[in-house]
Amino acid sequence: MKIHYTLDDSAARLPLAIRSADAVRDRAVDLRNAPGVRLVEITTQHMSNTGAMLIDELATYFDHDVPSESDPYQLAGCYANRSQLEDLLRDVRDLGPDLTAFDEVEALFPASVEQDINLLLALTTVGFPAFGYVRTYTDSEEDEYHGMVVNLAQARPHLEQTLGQFSLSLLIDVIRDGFFNHQAFRLAYDGYCTAVGRDPEKAVTRLKHALLSRGIAWYLSYRRNLAFYDTVLVATEETLVNCVEVWNKVMRHARGKRLFEEMLDDWLQQQPDWQPDQMCVDVVAYHAVRAVVDRHGDQVLRELIVKGPDYFLKLYKGLGLHQLRV
């Protein structure tokens, strides 16, 4: 397993550097050709249901000193906080290779499995107002890439809302572990299943694979500081019990073939919150993987991946905790 990545800050650096309509025109070629800008543009267009181009929105802003009425790229917020975002971008860029730790994900998979994953990591200060989002796309050479966007304009409000505080060190942890490694693991797990011939197409099998892959992904998000996340996530026993009941109900529907594909897709749809307290599958998954790792140690993660979700559920059942229908 090998994860190849390119880190591109063009969607942050270029908008922050532009200060006039002439500068928009001078940087037009850069704005049109930069991979990070293009990734932010296509995701913003998709998520905001707009055809607006970033360069056109920038031209409008600097021609009239105000953004367009819809402001799909959130230019008003970007330029209202320009100096703070310039400092934040510089601090994040100074981290260099420490902003990623994909070797930790690669190490979880057997070295014998030849699987390449190509990632474009984009830093932005404009675009759809979510802290992080993922998009799969094909480049001009028909190579498949997975784009991950981190919106630095949303960094402080996101961390303060979800974790109750903001600091550069916490932001780096959230980007590196909570987002990059989390999503890279899920992509790597899907690729691994394809490479070894596992078929997670049936509803029950999809659910079990989701439980394993999401559980490990969330554990990777938090394992550097489990005590801190135990405090800020405030995952109550009542919440866990309720989510286990939902999981068991969904599994009953899946076993009885009453779970339509669109229902399953909705239930497994990832929300852009990067916190396992919004969806029952994530709550149950994190609890189950965390419990198994607490008993068997981090080395068990490799066994779980190789031996699969049934082995994982067998280990979890042996702990005598909440009864999961499988």
Disulfide bonds with the S-S distance in Angstrom:
none
